[in-house]
Amino acid sequence: MLQALSFPIRKECPPGACTCNRELLLADPQADLRVLRLTREEEKRLIERIERVCSYAELLHVCERIQAQLGLTLKIAPGSNEVRTVRGLIIELEDRPGLCRKIRQSVPAAVRRCMDRHPEIVYAILDQHDLFRTG
């Protein structure tokens, strides 16, 4: 039986287009439904917000807000190989039930676009992972 919700939720994806398991999430009375608050309109607002980020501190703040409001973890770290461009970073939105495949792709893409415009964010990430440490 589906839970009665007091907030708008994301519309379901067309059959076969996504593997979000939205129905299983809605059927579980103990499930964390915060991820379903990310409607298409809210997704657009989130993408725009990520693209407006202009510092590493601001990016960390956005990641914290995503965690607090949606229960999602955005992981950003250097890849195992040499990092020459933004493409060398691993940027992943944690896969969770109810999280649409499209969002798992659009959020990391927005982070990459932000970093393309502000390479100092990439340098700060590399520095946080001791890749620029001296001595």
Secondary structure, 3 states (H helix, E strand, C coil): CCCCCCCCCCCCCCCCCCCCCHHHHHHCCCCCCHHHHCCHHHHHHHHHHHHCCCCHHHHHHHHHHHHHHHCCCEEEEECCCCCCCHHHEEEEECCCCCCCHHHHHHHHHHHHHHHHHCHHHHHHHHHHCCCCCCC
